[in-house]
């Protein structure tokens, strides 16, 4: 099994709260559209600190191959295109368990 963790930081603008809610909503739609997803959890951060990220995705996949299929799936690509205008940083950790 593969655990895929992604944290996003969004630009501090007047639209930030609205963008985070939209990101969460769009992420939560992906499990019904991408069959490779086994587990999928999305959370908005409430901890305020310089090192804190704004939103996290924790997901599981059967294998490295199914994670790669997810990465190039048209619905996932569409999500990435949606967030690119306002995301400023992304960190990823993928590991086997």
C-alpha positions as CSV (number, residue, x, y, z in Angstrom):
1,X,0.0,0.0,0.0
2,X,1.0,3.6,-0.7
3,X,0.2,6.6,1.5
4,X,0.2,9.9,-0.4
5,X,0.2,13.1,1.6
6,X,0.0,16.5,0.1
7,X,0.0,19.9,1.9
8,X,-0.9,23.1,0.1
9,X,-0.2,26.7,1.0
10,X,-2.4,29.4,-0.6
11,X,-1.6,33.0,-1.1
12,X,-2.8,35.4,1.6
13,X,-5.5,37.4,-0.2
14,X,-9.0,38.5,0.5
15,X,-10.2,35.4,-1.4
16,X,-8.1,32.9,0.6
17,X,-10.9,31.4,2.8
18,X,-13.2,31.1,-0.3
19,X,-10.4,29.4,-2.3
20,X,-9.6,26.9,0.5
21,X,-13.3,25.9,0.8
22,X,-13.4,25.5,-3.0
23,X,-10.2,23.4,-3.0
24,X,-11.6,21.1,-0.2
25,X,-14.8,20.7,-2.1
26,X,-13.1,19.9,-5.4
27,X,-10.7,17.4,-3.7
28,X,-13.5,15.6,-2.0
29,X,-15.2,15.0,-5.4
30,X,-12.2,13.0,-6.7
31,X,-12.8,9.6,-5.0
32,X,-16.1,9.2,-6.8
33,X,-14.3,9.9,-10.1
34,X,-11.0,8.1,-9.8
35,X,-11.3,4.4,-9.0
36,X,-7.6,4.0,-7.9
37,X,-8.3,5.9,-4.7
38,X,-8.7,3.6,-1.7
39,X,-8.8,6.1,1.2
40,X,-9.1,9.9,0.9
41,X,-9.2,12.5,3.6
42,X,-9.0,16.3,3.2
43,X,-8.6,18.8,6.1
44,X,-8.4,22.5,6.5
45,X,-5.7,23.7,8.9
46,X,-6.8,25.8,11.9
47,X,-3.3,26.2,13.4
48,X,-1.8,29.6,12.7
49,X,1.9,29.7,12.5
50,X,4.5,30.7,9.8
51,X,5.4,27.0,9.2
52,X,1.7,25.9,8.9
53,X,0.2,24.9,5.6
54,X,-3.4,25.6,4.8
55,X,-4.9,22.3,3.6
56,X,-3.8,18.7,3.7
57,X,-4.7,15.6,1.6
58,X,-4.0,12.1,3.0
59,X,-4.8,9.3,0.6
60,X,-4.0,5.6,0.1
61,X,-3.4,3.6,-3.1
62,X,-2.8,0.0,-3.8
63,X,0.6,0.5,-5.4
64,X,3.0,3.0,-6.9
65,X,1.4,2.2,-10.3
66,X,-2.1,3.1,-9.1
67,X,-0.7,6.3,-7.5
68,X,0.8,7.2,-10.9
69,X,-2.6,6.5,-12.6
70,X,-4.2,8.9,-10.2
71,X,-1.5,11.5,-10.9
72,X,-2.3,11.6,-14.6
73,X,-6.0,11.0,-14.4
74,X,-7.9,13.8,-16.2
75,X,-10.0,14.7,-13.1
76,X,-6.8,15.1,-11.0
77,X,-5.1,17.1,-13.7
78,X,-8.2,19.3,-13.8
79,X,-7.9,19.9,-10.1
80,X,-4.2,20.9,-10.4
81,X,-5.1,23.4,-13.1
82,X,-7.9,24.8,-10.9
83,X,-5.5,25.5,-8.0
84,X,-2.5,26.7,-9.9
85,X,-3.5,30.4,-10.0
86,X,-3.6,30.7,-6.2
87,X,-1.5,28.0,-4.6
88,X,2.0,29.2,-3.6
89,X,3.6,26.0,-2.2
90,X,3.0,22.3,-2.2
91,X,4.9,19.6,-0.4
92,X,4.4,15.8,-1.0
93,X,5.3,12.7,0.9
94,X,4.7,9.2,-0.6
95,X,5.6,6.1,1.3
96,X,4.9,2.4,1.4
97,X,3.3,0.8,4.4
